[in-house]
């Protein structure tokens, strides 16, 4: 049997999900309160990262509290020496008001980013609420590809969207129609992998489904490079109705340096205020 030449399996994986599946999988992380960065919390030791890794799957859950806005920004840090002096490789992934893992509401991110063997990896969360609470972060690393020459792997990231307190760039979805495009910024280098994070800065959310589109282009002409569906509930939780960040044809699109990135939304009803997002591009 001939195998597809463009695919690769991964002989090495490590995750922090725990021995048994549960409602509280992953590592408990305490966000910083009142728009302050939290402390780095290790999710993988140097011994855990026993081989070079090429993919990082991240799921964020359990960060919501009813009747509260719980906005969160996630950073991923690496210490190549295997210690505790972390430098962020991914910054300000929007992931607030996440559902518990048991309710199937994890915020999902998939990053093709190289981490060398023997590194330690940590995460930290910036939170908006004065009561920090906790967030659970699940990670899974993939290494030892069977066809390394076919593995897309990045070395740099750029976060798009202006950070204000613990929010990304604000945008207003339309009511059963798309709202106006909002510019998130311009690429400083060529990027080819795209991850979207959406949250709602509002302590009184509605039960809605919202199309979110990300595009590249200018004020007149745009090419949509990603389309997601984000859900919200009246208990002030947000979840990925369609977890499209993990779908290769959805996340991959080569974009040259000097390109402008945009976002817009289409709500299934009258949207509440407070929608905000960041988009993370990977390159190198």
N, C-alpha and C positions, 0 to 999 in steps of 0.2 A: 504494500500500500504506500502510495506517495503522500507525504505530508505537505500541507501548504507551506510554501517557503517564507511567507511573511509573518508567521506566527512563532511564538516562543512559549514554552512551559517554564515553570520556575521550581527548581529542586529544593530551594530553601525558602521557608517562610517563618516568621515569628509574629505572634500577636499577644496582646495583653487582655484577651477576652475572658480568661479564667477557665478553670478545668470543666465547669459545668455552665451551660447556658442559664441565664437568670434575668431578672428585671434590672439588675445593677451591674452589668458587664462593664469591663474597662477599668480605668483609673479615675478615682474621685479627685477633682480639681476644684480648688476654691478660687473663684474669680476675685480680682480686685474690686472693691466697692467704690461707688461714687466716682466712676470714670478714672480709676487708677489701675495700672497694670497689676495683675496678681503675680505671685512668685512662680518661678519655673518649677514644674513637677515632672519628675522623670517617668517616662513611659517605656523606655528600653535602655538597658545597661549596655556597656561595652561587650559583656559576655553574650547578651542576647543577640547583638548584631554580629553574628559569627562570620558572615560573608558580606561582600559588597551587595548593596541593595539598590534596586532600580525603580521601584514603585512604593508609594506610601498611601494606604487606604486609611482615611480618618472618618470616624463617625462620632458626632457630638449629640448627646441626649441628656434628658433630665434637668434642663436648665430653666424650665418654666415655673411660674407661680401665678395662680389665679388672681385676677384683679390687679396685676402688676405688670409694668413694662420691664422686661429683663433682657436688655440689649447686651450682646456679647461679641467681642472680637478675639479671635484665636490666633496665636503665634505658634510656630513650630521651630524649636531650636535644636542645634546639633553641636556637640563638642567632639571634634575628630580625634582628640587625645583620650577620649573615654572618661573625662572628668565631669565637672559640674559648672564649667564656664561656657555657657551656651551662647551661640550667635544665631539669630533668627534667619532661617532660610525661606520661611513663608510668614508673611505679616498681615494681620488685620483681615482674616477671613470672617465675614459676618455670619453669626450662627446663633443669634439670640432666641429665647423663648422656646427652646427645643423640647419636644415630647420625650417621655421615657422610652427606653429601648423596648420594653414590653408592649408598648402601644404602637410599635412600628414607626416611630416618628423621628428617627435619627436624621440629623443633617449630615449628608454624605459629601466628602471631598476625595478626589483621587489625583495624586500628584506624581508625575514621572520625574523624580528627582533623585540624583545619585547620592548615596550615603556610603562611605567607605567602611569596610569591616573594622570592628573595634571602636566605632563611634558610640557615644551615648546620645540619646534623644529625649527631649523634654517638651512640654507644652506649657503655655500660660494663657490666661484669659483676662481680658479687661472687661469689667461689668459696669453697667450704668446705675444699678439700684444700690441704695444705701445698705440694704440687707443683702450681703453677697450671696448667700446660699452655696450650692455646689453645682458642678457640671460633671458629667461622666464622659470621658474621652476614650474611645476605642480605636486602636491603631493596629494595622497589619502591614508587615514589610515583606517584599518579594525580592529574592536574589537567586543566584546561580541559574540564569536563563539558559535554556537548551540551545537557543540561537541568538547569542548576544549581539551579533551584527544586525539583527532585525529589531532590537529593542530601542525605542525612542527614549532618550534620557536627557533630562535638563540639568542645568547648573546655575541658573539665575531665575529669579521671579520678580514680577512687578505687580503691585496692587493698584488697581484703578478705583477711584472714588475718594472724595475728600472726607477725611476723618474729622468728625466733630463730636467731642466727648466719646461716647461708645457707639456712634452711628457712622455708617458710610454715607454716600451721597443720597439725598432724598429725591424721590420721584413720585408722581401721582398717577396711579392707574386710572384709566377711563372706566366709566360705568357701562359695561357690556360693549366696550369699544376700547381701542388703544388710546392711551394718553400721549402726551407730547414726549418726544425723545429728549433725554438729558445726557449731556456729555460727561463722561467719567475721566477724561484725560487722554494723553497721547503716548504712544509707545516710544520708549527711549532706545530700544533695540528690537531686533526681530524676535517674535514670540510665536508659538505654535500650539499651545495647550491652554484651555480656558476653563476656569472654575468659577461658578457664581454662588454668592451667598446673599440671602434676603432675610430681612426681619422687619417687624413693625413696632415702632416706638409708641405704644399706646396701651394703657391699662384697661381698655375696654374694647377688645377686638370683636369682629363679627365672624360668623362661619362662612367663609368664602373660599373660592378657588380663583387663582390669578395666573394668567399667562404672563411670563416674563421673557422678554426678548433682548438679546445682546447683539449689537451690530458694530461693524467697522465701516468707516466712510467719512463723508463730510456733511455739511448742513443740508445738502440737496440729495446726494446719492449714498445709499447705505446697503451693505450686504449683511444679512442676518447670519451670524455664526453660531448662535446658541439659542434654544428655546426650551424653557422649563415651565413646570406647573408647581406653584407654591400654594399650600393650603393653610388656613388659620381656623381657630375654633373660638367659641365664646368663653372658654376657660383660659384665654390668653396663651395659647400654644401655636407654634408654627411648625410645619412639617413639609417634606418634599413629597408632593403627590406623585410626581414623576421624578425619580432620582436620576436625572439625566446627566449629572456630573460624572457618573461612572460609565457612560456609554461612549466608546471610542469615536464613532462618527459624529457624535454631538460635541465632544470636547476638543477634537483636533481641527485646527484651521490655521494655516500659516499666514502671519500678518507681518509686513515689513516695519522697520523703524519709521517713526514719524506719522503713524496712523492714529486716527482718533477713534476712541471706543465710546459707544452709546448704550443707553438702556431705556426701556419703556415697559408699561404694563397694561393689561386688559383684565379688569375684575368682572366676576360674574354677577355683580350687583353694585350697589353704591359703596365704594371703598371707604374705610376709615382712614384717618390721617396717620402719617408716620412711617410710610414705606421707605426703606432705605437699603442700600446694597453696596457691596464691593464685588469687583471681578478681578481674579488673579490670573495673570498670564505667565506661562513658563517658557523659557527659551534656553539657548546655549547648546 
